[in-house]
Every structure is written in structure tokens, then in C-alpha cells.
Amino acid sequence: MQNNFSIQEIVKATQGRLIGKIPDISSISPHQICTDTRNLQKRDLFVALVGKKFDGHQFVEESSEKGACGAIVSESIYPPRRDFFLLQVKDTLRALQELARYHQRKLSLPLIAITGSNGKTTVKEMIWQILSQEYPVLKSEGNFNNQIGVPLSLLKLSSSHRLGVFEMGMNSRGEIQRLAEIVEPHIGVITNIHHSHVGFLGSLEEIKEAKAELISLLNRDPTNWLVLNHDSEWTPELISKARCKVITFGIGQGSDVGADNIQNHQGVMKFTLTSKKGEIPIHLAIPGEYNVSNALAACAVVLILGVPLPTMARTLSNFQPLPMHSQIYLLGKYRVIDDSYNANPESMEQALKLLKEMRGGRKIAILGDMLELGEMAEFFHYKIGRLMGELDIQALFALGEYSYKTVVGAKEAGIEEAFFFRDKKSLIEKLLTFLREDDCLLVKGSREMRMEEIIDRLRMRLCSST
């Protein structure tokens, strides 16, 4: 009961106006705050969010029919039934966010926020898995890293948790600022600053400034911690903005948490973790030097929290990537790197380097468009094609609107087997006739390209025939 909201608390947190008769309820659990009538249960409080393609006010009556106790709305509407109340606010999204902030303040738990262009989901999962060896920890699920997802994740916090770890995404200025205001983290991580969302923000400088919005919130308490990537050119400037404590991680020399003697043993990254609290060998069961950097970021956070080095080493040795994040597996007679969740120029480069290192036959890249690059889209796609020639990738199957430039760059770099497609069906048909036993495939593209559908169709065709 101590985690619940009274009706009066909900009114106070949202600055809303009550309309209609309050049902006979003493309190509402944070778990009962619902934004989707498909998931709504009896006695839930429905929040009528409004977006570019949806308006939750159209579902208020449905929420009532399903047994909701009331709804938070921003329009003047009548309660659908006598025992159903409305809480009218100026902005329903802000009301949801204020409820989440009110809730986390009541619990007053240490919270960790992670942002960055690449690696934030992996870092979040690593932190959560390591900390979970010590005590109950809540993490944000899946892609719940935006203005709606973060507050919904915060509302799942309870007094049974000791910590919370949350991912924060953005595609415009002010979004990290707002998310940090809601979470009020004690530890903030900026994994890196790359070209994702450059189409929205215009430059790396603007992306850096957007990520740096986290720092102003951390600066409210000098005992808070900022965790930065020592290998980033932006780190000295970010450190100069900090008035809280700072710890750095990195593969290069000079970081507080570093890695010595990095070796790649058939997809297992071996290195020695170095820190002021000692050294320990790490066997990271996922490939790529970029994942060494992700592991160092996670270790920097848990070192702040006093987790023993052996606990870190043991947990990381068993860490498995999330689906579509640098997964390596066999698909029939072929080895596949499934990195299909998302893509930007820097992560595409790292994935191609991983493909080059794979043992096996020909190296074949199956690449979809990298989106949200704005006026720089054609330049970056062309650059990736040129890079493939430098890495001696044997073949390219490119899909989308901008990827024809990847083919142009690849052909200019000497890759003769470079093909461009506008639909997945044509790509798959050509690929099936092209494949040879022991080929190595990389599948990657931006989220909207849904490149995992290519893997699903290949699995159906290749695995059913073996």
C-alpha cells in the first residue's frame, strides 16, 4: 500500500481538476496507470495520450467499458458512467511524467540513467545483470526509452527494489533534459556521441549538446556521478561542464576503468579490466571491441556502487546479447551476424569490421538504409560502401532508398558483387542463388527497415531444406 497513490496525490502531482464521482477506492497502484486499452485491467486509471497518429480520448469510453476507475484527459468530455471519474489536465503526457516523478521521489531509490548514440541498451542490460547478482534491480524494458516509455518504466518501481537502471533516447534538443528531470538520476552515463539523429540535430556538436543535457541534472547534487567515455573527443568538454563526480572508461590510455591486452578468440573478447580497485581478467562472451567499451561503461557504474570485481567478471562471462544486437549463430550452412536492431554510420562500421574478422568463406553484407541522417544520408551511405572495399568484404546486398549510394561506393572500391534492391523479396531471391556453403553474413539496418524480416525468411528457406 505504501507505494500506491491516493486520489489526492494524483491530483496534486498532475495539477488536474476532478470531474465526476470518485469511485469507492482508497488508492491506485502505480502499476494501474495504463495508456493502452488493449492492456487495461479493471480498476486501472487510463491516461488518454495524444500523438501525431493517435488520440487516446477516442478510447476513454472503451476504458470505462473494460472497468477502468477513471481517466486522465485534456479535453472537456463527460464521464461515460456515474462511477467513472475524469481528471482534466493541460497535457496528458506531462501528467503521466509528473506522476512518474512523484512516484520515484516517494521511493527515493538510487537511479541510473544511460544515454548515448550507440550501446546504451547493451550497457543497461550489463549493469542490470551485474547489479542483480547483489540485490533486486528494476530496468527499463525493450525500447521504453522515450518520453512515454521512461515514465511507464518508473511507475514499475516499488519498495522491493534497491536500484533502478533506465535507458534514455532522444531525437531532438530538450528530450534528455526532460527525461532527466523525471528520473532525477544519481548516476548518469553517456556511452558515446555519434551520428545517429544527425538529420534531426544537424551536427555532432548539436548531438553532443543534446546528450550533455543530462549533466545539468546531475550537477544538482555534487555527490552524483557522471560516467564518460574517455576515448571520445568530446569528453574533456563534457568534464568541464560537470560539477558532480566524474569517472571515465575507455580502451585507450588514461581512463579510470580500462582494458589491457584485448584479444578476440572466436567471438569471445578477452581482456584485463583495470581500475583503482584492482585488476581482473574478463572473458566477454560477445564479439567486437565496441562491446569491450560497453562492458567498461557498465563496470564503471557498478564500481561506483561497490560491486566486487569477481562478481563483474563472472556475470560478464555469461552475458548474452539481446535479440538483433550482435548475435552470431548458424543459419543452415551459413554463419550470420544478426545486428538488425538499428544502424548509424559508426555502428555500421563496427559491424563490418566484425564481419571481416569472422572465420569462414565469403563475407557478405546485407545492409538496409541508415535513417535520420538528413542531408548527410547519401554521403554516409557512400562512405560505408568505400569502407567495405577497404575491409575486403566480398559482396553487398543493399536495400532501401539511400543504399544505392552504398553500392556505388562499394563498386568504386572494387567490389564487383554489389547489388541494390528496393524490396526484400527480390533481395532474398537473389541472395539464395548467390550463397555458397560456409559464407558469413551480416544483416544490419535502421529499425524502420526491419532487417530481421530478411533473417526470418532466410531461416524458413534455408533451415527447412537442411
HELIX and SHEET records of a PDB file:
HELIX    1   1 ILE A    7  THR A   14  1                                   8    
HELIX    2   2 PRO A   30  GLN A   32  5                                   3    
HELIX    3   3 THR A   37  ASN A   39  5                                   3    
HELIX    4   4 GLY A   56  PHE A   59  5                                   4    
HELIX    5   5 VAL A   60  GLU A   65  1                                   6    
HELIX    6   6 THR A   92  LEU A  107  1                                  16    
HELIX    7   7 LYS A  120  LEU A  131  1                                  12    
HELIX    8   8 GLY A  149  LEU A  154  1                                   6    
HELIX    9   9 GLU A  175  VAL A  183  1                                   9    
HELIX   10  10 VAL A  198  LEU A  201  1                                   4    
HELIX   11  11 LEU A  204  LYS A  211  1                                   8    
HELIX   12  12 GLU A  213  LEU A  218  1                                   6    
HELIX   13  13 THR A  235  LYS A  241  1                                   7    
HELIX   14  14 GLU A  289  ILE A  304  1                                  16    
HELIX   15  15 LEU A  309  SER A  317  1                                   9    
HELIX   16  16 PRO A  345  GLU A  357  1                                  13    
HELIX   17  17 GLY A  374  MET A  376  5                                   3    
HELIX   18  18 ALA A  377  GLU A  390  1                                  14    
HELIX   19  19 TYR A  404  GLU A  412  1                                   9    
HELIX   20  20 LYS A  424  PHE A  434  1                                  11    
HELIX   21  21 ARG A  447  MET A  449  5                                   3    
HELIX   22  22 GLU A  452  CYS A  463  1                                  12    
SHEET    1   A 5 ARG A  17  ILE A  19  0                                        
SHEET    2   A 5 PHE A  85  GLN A  88 -1                                        
SHEET    3   A 5 GLY A  70  VAL A  73  1                                        
SHEET    4   A 5 LEU A  45  VAL A  47  1                                        
SHEET    5   A 5 ILE A  33  CYS A  34  1                                        
SHEET    1   B 9 VAL A 137  LYS A 139  0                                        
SHEET    2   B 9 LEU A 163  GLU A 167  1                                        
SHEET    3   B 9 LEU A 111  THR A 115  1                                        
SHEET    4   B 9 ILE A 187  ILE A 190  1                                        
SHEET    5   B 9 TRP A 225  ASN A 229  1                                        
SHEET    6   B 9 LYS A 245  GLY A 250  1                                        
SHEET    7   B 9 VAL A 257  HIS A 265  1                                        
SHEET    8   B 9 VAL A 268  SER A 275 -1                                        
SHEET    9   B 9 GLY A 278  LEU A 284 -1                                        
SHEET    1   C 6 GLN A 327  LEU A 331  0                                        
SHEET    2   C 6 TYR A 334  ASP A 338 -1                                        
SHEET    3   C 6 CYS A 440  LYS A 444  1                                        
SHEET    4   C 6 LYS A 363  GLY A 368  1                                        
SHEET    5   C 6 ALA A 395  LEU A 399  1                                        
SHEET    6   C 6 GLU A 417  PHE A 421  1                                        
END                                                                             
